[in-house]
């Protein structure tokens, strides 16, 4: 596959992030959407529609969030232990959605602008930490998909008013200042694939924000993209704070600069939402049923449980236990960020910047919107440069290699591109964009060690390292309950709960006593 120059520095997006931009073909883009942004809604399959107001869409988003949380809290301990920042982000997003609902309910335009900014940032953090957690549970994934689809529709109902050249120029200088900071960070961390991927994704979002900021009519959406990028950085910092404090420290300086720019940028919302017309938000108009939960992925009992706790999501997220070390590290990272003194950035918006100012007034047209739409569909946070990806390590990049996995079968006739014994259609059967479980820059379909645990997929009982043993057709028959790389038959603590199997009455930590019902572990 040949990517555009811009797309090469972007990343393959997970299915959950692709949901941010999906819309059914044949359905008209809502009137609140910028005209140029209609290109984002031309590719997805047609869906049935039903009428909904903005408030109802926001409720659907909260329902999706509740499903994601309800499913995630049922994951095995090893998988939950990697998701601490995600649970924290769920709580933050829940509060932000409630604040937004209160602002629009009160018709408080100034509060609406600030609440929308906070919610947009919280959603960026939520998606960033979700991707980092590597949760592969289908119900959690479906909750996040429905959440993002509903949230995107909500944002389109809350389109801001027209901007002016002076505001656009000041904001582009602010965005440009952050972009240069991220470019500097990326340059200092060159050679680290995961970090490079995260920073490349941020640079792509910032480029898109600057592109939308070239139009008086569509500049409001630049605010949303900038907030989303801020949230993504926030989530990445949180994740590093929990699991890699030393690296998190490196990003602290960038965090302080970005936060100061963000605070300086925030008053823009006051102008965009001063005297806001709530008619588009209140109107009941057709929307795709894509925003609803897909019940084929969510057990009815789980959905019913999620529905009982929709109003209590934040509290429940905070109740989920984190390991002491993860919690302590997260708290320390938060404290370090809170203690940062403000950076003097007042001059950024007012200082002429020829490179940025020249681009600010370039036309933004349908072709530009189409380019961004295509990049966002394949953009994400775990893909190496397409020009250098070399799946089989033979020295020939995949783009020039006719046999990417060096198995003797030409790529055009190969149904198992990574040679792991699992056909490509089984690895990513429904996703329009390939997944990259370990974030090493190689999508699972061309990676023979999807979770980067040192065990080839053909021999790995838990390819995605989510703590759940893969289905029988996905590799070895050896069971490894906790996904630590040691099969249960050679592991003294199968579920990694701190209790030796010989004294543990529930070796698989599935809630079923050993030897009973569906419990797959313990003694026969």
Protein Blocks (a to p, Z undefined) as FASTA:
>chain_A
ZZdfklmmmccddfklmmmmgccehiacdfkbcfklmmmmmmbccdddddddfklmmmmm
mmmmmmmmmmmmmpcfklmmmmmmmmmmmmmmmmmmmmmmmmmmnopaklmmmmmmmmmm
mmmmmmmmmmmnopabfklmmmmmmmmmmmmmmmmmmcccdddfklmmmmmmmmmmmmmm
mmmmmmmmgoiaklmmmmmmmmmmmmmmmmmmmpfklmmmmmmmmmmmmmmmmmmmmmmm
mmommlmmmmmmmmmmmmmmmmmmmmmmmmmmgoiafklmmpccdddfklpccfklpcfk
lmmmmmmmmmmmmmmmmmpccdfklmmmmmmmmmmmmmpccddfklmmmpccfklmmmmm
pccdfklmmmmmmmmmmgccbdccfklgcfkonopafklpcblnonopafklpcblnono
pafklmmmmlmbdcdfkonopafklccblnonopafklmcblnonopacdfklocfbdcf
konopafklccblnonopafklmcblnonopaghiajbfghjZZ
